[in-house]
């Protein structure tokens, strides 16, 4: 029987994106037989994790920074927030919006950059401490967000090890953090990148784009290996 990683699609049903398909393809092509079982966030129930070896919380066009002023929006993600707080065994990979859900679940402040749309960019980040998920210290990644979490947040510092930070548009931004006691891996960037034919705003160097895709694939495959242990 194929082992399953539960992929929670946090994009609105009206949003067109190839990021979910990209994750599915990477996991499908994993050398050990693992598949992504994708569900929309509106369908998620905690008991769904019972037959899964891992969980991926996807990105979204929605914003966790709006939760404090929009209880209806927050309520749509309460089941995921409960999962994040109460799951101790099943590994979680949280991507971008998923990263913000993790931070919010543990009391951190999710803020919003006061700039115009960031768009898809390739940036370089330095990993302070490599591990089983990210094995390289200096990697190009796909950043596409306006919400962010500061490395100075005391709740994050108490509960997570901050392993990667970037400086973008005058903001210090956590790019990678791992929970101190639980198998929760949270990345601000998008390791899934895009399938093809996507123009990154600041980058026309095909080699760097290729590297970002390769490193991103490696991260997702490494997560599948973590789940499969």
RAQUIRA-V487522 format. One record per backbone hydrogen bond with DSSP energy under -0.5 kcal/mol. NH is the residue of the N-H (numbers start at 1). CO is the residue of the C=O. E is the energy in kcal/mol with one decimal. If there is no record, write none. Layout:
# RAQUIRA-V487522
nh=NH co=CO e=E
nh=NH co=CO e=E
This chain:
# RAQUIRA-V487522
nh=3 co=33 e=-1.3
nh=5 co=35 e=-2.7
nh=6 co=4 e=-0.5
nh=6 co=54 e=-2.7
nh=7 co=5 e=-0.6
nh=7 co=37 e=-2.1
nh=8 co=6 e=-0.7
nh=8 co=56 e=-2.9
nh=9 co=7 e=-0.7
nh=9 co=39 e=-3.0
nh=10 co=8 e=-0.8
nh=10 co=59 e=-0.6
nh=15 co=12 e=-1.9
nh=17 co=15 e=-0.6
nh=22 co=18 e=-2.2
nh=23 co=19 e=-2.0
nh=24 co=20 e=-2.3
nh=25 co=21 e=-2.6
nh=26 co=22 e=-2.2
nh=27 co=23 e=-2.4
nh=28 co=24 e=-2.5
nh=29 co=25 e=-2.1
nh=30 co=27 e=-1.4
nh=34 co=32 e=-1.0
nh=35 co=3 e=-2.5
nh=37 co=5 e=-2.6
nh=37 co=35 e=-0.6
nh=38 co=36 e=-0.8
nh=39 co=7 e=-2.3
nh=41 co=9 e=-2.2
nh=43 co=40 e=-2.3
nh=44 co=40 e=-0.6
nh=44 co=41 e=-0.8
nh=48 co=45 e=-2.3
nh=49 co=46 e=-1.8
nh=50 co=47 e=-1.6
nh=51 co=48 e=-0.6
nh=52 co=49 e=-1.7
nh=53 co=4 e=-2.9
nh=54 co=4 e=-0.7
nh=55 co=91 e=-2.1
nh=56 co=6 e=-3.0
nh=57 co=93 e=-2.5
nh=58 co=8 e=-2.1
nh=58 co=56 e=-0.7
nh=66 co=63 e=-1.3
nh=67 co=64 e=-2.2
nh=69 co=66 e=-1.0
nh=70 co=66 e=-0.8
nh=70 co=67 e=-0.9
nh=74 co=70 e=-2.2
nh=75 co=71 e=-2.5
nh=76 co=72 e=-0.9
nh=76 co=73 e=-0.9
nh=77 co=74 e=-2.1
nh=78 co=75 e=-1.0
nh=81 co=77 e=-2.3
nh=82 co=78 e=-2.5
nh=83 co=79 e=-2.0
nh=84 co=80 e=-2.6
nh=85 co=81 e=-2.0
nh=86 co=82 e=-2.4
nh=87 co=83 e=-2.3
nh=91 co=53 e=-0.6
nh=92 co=183 e=-2.8
nh=93 co=55 e=-2.6
nh=94 co=92 e=-0.6
nh=94 co=185 e=-2.9
nh=95 co=57 e=-2.7
nh=95 co=93 e=-0.5
nh=96 co=187 e=-2.5
nh=98 co=95 e=-2.7
nh=100 co=96 e=-2.2
nh=101 co=97 e=-2.2
nh=102 co=98 e=-2.2
nh=103 co=99 e=-2.4
nh=104 co=100 e=-2.8
nh=105 co=101 e=-2.6
nh=106 co=102 e=-1.1
nh=106 co=103 e=-0.7
nh=107 co=104 e=-2.0
nh=108 co=103 e=-2.4
nh=110 co=108 e=-0.6
nh=111 co=109 e=-0.7
nh=111 co=148 e=-2.4
nh=113 co=146 e=-2.7
nh=115 co=113 e=-1.4
nh=121 co=119 e=-0.6
nh=121 co=143 e=-2.3
nh=123 co=121 e=-0.6
nh=123 co=141 e=-2.5
nh=125 co=139 e=-2.5
nh=126 co=165 e=-0.6
nh=127 co=125 e=-0.6
nh=127 co=137 e=-4.1
nh=128 co=126 e=-0.7
nh=128 co=163 e=-2.8
nh=129 co=163 e=-0.8
nh=131 co=134 e=-2.6
nh=135 co=133 e=-0.6
nh=139 co=125 e=-2.1
nh=139 co=137 e=-0.5
nh=141 co=123 e=-3.1
nh=142 co=190 e=-0.5
nh=143 co=121 e=-2.7
nh=143 co=141 e=-0.7
nh=148 co=111 e=-2.3
nh=153 co=150 e=-1.5
nh=157 co=153 e=-2.3
nh=158 co=154 e=-1.8
nh=159 co=155 e=-1.6
nh=160 co=156 e=-2.8
nh=161 co=178 e=-3.2
nh=162 co=160 e=-0.6
nh=163 co=161 e=-0.7
nh=163 co=176 e=-2.1
nh=164 co=176 e=-1.5
nh=165 co=126 e=-0.7
nh=166 co=173 e=-2.7
nh=168 co=166 e=-0.5
nh=168 co=171 e=-2.6
nh=171 co=168 e=-2.2
nh=173 co=166 e=-2.8
nh=173 co=171 e=-0.6
nh=174 co=149 e=-2.4
nh=175 co=164 e=-3.1
nh=176 co=164 e=-1.8
nh=177 co=186 e=-2.3
nh=178 co=161 e=-2.1
nh=179 co=184 e=-2.1
nh=180 co=159 e=-2.6
nh=184 co=182 e=-2.3
nh=185 co=92 e=-3.1
nh=185 co=183 e=-0.6
nh=186 co=177 e=-2.7
nh=186 co=184 e=-0.5
nh=187 co=94 e=-3.0
nh=188 co=175 e=-2.0
nh=189 co=175 e=-0.6
nh=190 co=142 e=-3.0
nh=191 co=189 e=-0.7
nh=193 co=190 e=-1.2
nh=200 co=198 e=-0.6
nh=200 co=203 e=-0.6
nh=201 co=120 e=-2.2
nh=203 co=200 e=-1.5
nh=206 co=204 e=-0.9
nh=209 co=205 e=-2.1
nh=210 co=206 e=-2.5
nh=211 co=207 e=-2.3
nh=212 co=208 e=-2.5
nh=213 co=209 e=-2.1
nh=214 co=210 e=-2.4
nh=215 co=211 e=-3.0
nh=216 co=212 e=-2.2
nh=217 co=213 e=-2.6
nh=218 co=214 e=-2.3
nh=219 co=215 e=-2.0
nh=220 co=216 e=-2.0
nh=221 co=217 e=-2.7
nh=222 co=218 e=-2.9
nh=223 co=219 e=-2.1
nh=224 co=220 e=-2.1
nh=225 co=221 e=-2.2
nh=226 co=222 e=-2.3
nh=227 co=223 e=-2.4
nh=228 co=224 e=-1.6
nh=229 co=226 e=-1.0
